């Protein structure tokens, strides 16, 4: 069993702003979904969750393409919850502009901004912003190198192949409490884990399939790499899909029709077979990757993953395709009021 850094496990909620259906079964507008996401973030703060993450996508089925603006809206209506991306697609962004946007968010939120930088699992942003997919590796490597310097809030000197060099450059606005907390989101690549350790940035594991404890090797690789680079140990968090409902049986019935549409569309884009009920039931099983079901079931699974991987935070991606806003709000409420207290009790039991 891996060991977390000292401190209480944090629990967060994440969304990609999936386009949801209204009470009549019609798809809601992107504008309405964005307003709903802000309400979801406000509720997450009210029920005591620690983090609210908003993903970046450039597709018709997900409404959030500018997460920092959504987070700024949430920041003005919340007090305590930390606000970040899940993830920022760093490869197709400019690190300087990214830093400026997050420094602005950090000011608006009184120091609650976080970045989770990753390559993303979708590629629409590359042609949209004029990047070549053949440069996938070098873009992320160089931009992460620059971002890791920028978030320290100090003058930056940097040179590379993918953008103009900087020499002793101060970037504005300056932040009151540097550095801006910046995680590296990793989907399963050992090279990405080592890269995060080399840059001395905390790690977020995106667990979107299989048994979450299969990621123990990557978590241990990260800790070992930090040690070999001469760095102090840093937090590891995990992102998993889920939905908190009144009962386990209800979870399957609620999720399935929306999961089938969402998963089948992405599967068609990527050459996967059609979604099946068996596949969803496997994801909902005790060793599956979805934190879904009753508060007791979700808490038990969450505790197993947190202890097994030695996590400092678990974030639940509660939006599942076209699931209605009211269902998402109930899940957030249960996650904060029921699941979190149960998990903290279970974690304290050793």
C-alpha positions, -999 to 999 in steps of 0.1 A, spaced: 0 0 0 13 34 -10 15 63 15 0 98 10 17 129 21 6 140 56 -28 156 57 -64 149 52 -76 135 19 -92 162 -3 -122 155 -25 -131 175 -56 -157 175 -84 -149 180 -121 -169 186 -153 -162 190 -189 -194 210 -193 -210 181 -212 -241 193 -231 -270 181 -210 -307 175 -218 -335 196 -202 -367 183 -185 -382 177 -220 -353 156 -232 -339 183 -255 -303 193 -257 -296 225 -238 -277 254 -254 -240 258 -248 -249 291 -230 -273 274 -206 -248 246 -199 -221 272 -190 -245 289 -166 -254 255 -151 -217 247 -146 -213 279 -126 -242 269 -104 -226 235 -99 -193 250 -88 -211 273 -64 -229 242 -49 -196 223 -46 -183 251 -24 -215 252 -3 -213 215 5 -177 216 15 -158 201 -14 -121 210 -17 -117 215 -55 -138 222 -86 -122 214 -119 -134 224 -154 -121 207 -185 -111 223 -218 -126 210 -250 -134 223 -285 -163 201 -295 -201 204 -299 -209 180 -271 -189 199 -244 -195 236 -237 -163 247 -220 -136 259 -243 -124 288 -220 -123 272 -185 -106 302 -168 -135 324 -176 -160 299 -162 -138 295 -131 -137 333 -127 -175 334 -127 -175 307 -100 -148 325 -80 -170 356 -76 -197 335 -59 -176 312 -38 -154 315 -7 -132 284 0 -131 259 -29 -100 258 -50 -107 263 -87 -88 247 -116 -87 231 -150 -92 194 -157 -72 197 -179 -57 227 -197 -46 214 -231 -11 229 -228 2 216 -262 -21 239 -281 -19 269 -258 7 296 -252 22 292 -217 26 330 -212 -10 337 -220 -20 307 -199 0 321 -169 -16 355 -174 -51 341 -174 -44 320 -143 -26 349 -125 -58 369 -131 -80 341 -118 -58 337 -88 -63 374 -80 -101 372 -85 -103 341 -63 -80 353 -36 -53 327 -43 -76 297 -51 -65 290 -87 -48 258 -98 -37 245 -132 -38 209 -142 -18 209 -174 -20 179 -198 -21 169 -234 -58 161 -233 -74 130 -248 -90 149 -277 -71 165 -306 -95 191 -320 -75 220 -306 -44 212 -327 -59 221 -361 -81 248 -346 -51 267 -333 -27 259 -362 -6 232 -346 7 200 -362 0 167 -345 34 155 -356 48 180 -330 28 164 -302 57 155 -280 80 185 -285 51 209 -280 42 195 -246 78 191 -234 88 226 -243 56 243 -231 56 225 -198 92 235 -193 83 271 -198 51 270 -177 70 254 -148 92 285 -148 64 310 -153 42 298 -124 70 306 -99 61 343 -105 98 353 -111 115 368 -142 119 341 -168 147 333 -192 138 305 -217 146 294 -252 132 266 -274 120 256 -308 82 261 -305 80 299 -297 101 330 -293 127 331 -265 123 351 -233 151 369 -215 146 380 -179 110 385 -188 84 396 -161 49 385 -169 19 404 -155 -2 404 -134 21 393 -107 6 369 -81 4 376 -44 14 341 -33 35 324 -59 38 298 -72 4 291 -87 -2 254 -79 3 235 -111 -3 197 -116 6 176 -146 -22 154 -158 -11 120 -170 -32 92 -186 -8 63 -183 25 72 -199 56 64 -177 75 91 -196 49 117 -186 52 107 -150 90 111 -150 86 144 -168 63 157 -140 88 146 -114 117 163 -133 98 196 -134 90 192 -97 53 194 -103 25 174 -85 9 146 -104 -27 140 -114 -36 105 -127 -65 103 -152 -80 69 -144 -107 64 -171 -107 26 -173 -97 -7 -157 -89 -13 -120 -76 20 -105 -51 2 -84 -33 -8 -116 -19 28 -115 1 19 -84 32 13 -105 30 48 -120 25 64 -86 55 45 -73 75 55 -104 67 92 -97 78 90 -61 110 72 -70 117 97 -98 113 126 -74 138 110 -51 162 104 -79 160 140 -91 167 151 -55 132 167 -50 110 165 -20 79 143 -23 49 160 -38 11 152 -38 -6 128 -62 -43 132 -71 -65 111 -93 -94 119 -117 -121 93 -120 -156 93 -135 -186 88 -112 -220 98 -100 -234 97 -65 -271 85 -64 -294 72 -37 -287 35 -45 -264 13 -65 -292 0 -87 -304 35 -94 -268 45 -106 -268 20 -134 -303 29 -145 -296 66 -145 -262 65 -162 -267 38 -189 -287 57 -216 -264 87 -214 -233 66 -211 -243 46 -242 -247 77 -263 -215 94 -251 -193 64 -251 -206 51 -285 -199 85 -302 -163 87 -289 -159 50 -297 -170 56 -333 -144 84 -335 -116 61 -322 -125 28 -337 -138 12 -305 -167 -13 -304 -202 -1 -293 -208 5 -257 -224 -24 -238 -242 -28 -205 -215 -53 -195 -188 -27 -199 -207 -2 -177 -214 -28 -151 -177 -37 -150 -169 0 -145 -193 1 -116 -180 -30 -99 -159 -28 -68 -126 -29 -87 -140 -8 -116 -129 28 -124 -163 46 -119 -170 60 -84 -208 56 -89 -236 44 -67 -249 51 -32 -228 73 -9 -216 43 10 -205 25 -22 -187 55 -36 -170 62 -2 -158 26 0 -144 26 -35 -129 61 -31 -111 50 2 -98 19 -15 -83 39 -43 -69 67 -21 -52 43 2 -40 20 -25 -23 48 -45 -14 70 -16 -34 100 -29 -38 135 -15 -69 142 -35 -96 124 -56 -116 144 -81 -149 129 -94 -159 138 -129 -196 138 -122 -209 149 -156 -216 119 -177 -227 128 -212 -263 142 -214 -272 136 -178 -296 164 -167 -283 193 -146 -306 184 -117 -291 149 -115 -256 165 -115 -265 189 -87 -278 161 -66 -246 141 -71 -225 171 -60 -247 176 -29 -243 139 -19 -206 139 -27 -201 168 -2 -226 161 25 -226 122 25 -195 108 8 -168 131 21 -176 126 58 -177 88 52 -144 88 34 -127 109 60 -139 85 87 -127 55 67 -93 71 59 -88 78 96 -93 41 105 -59 33 89 
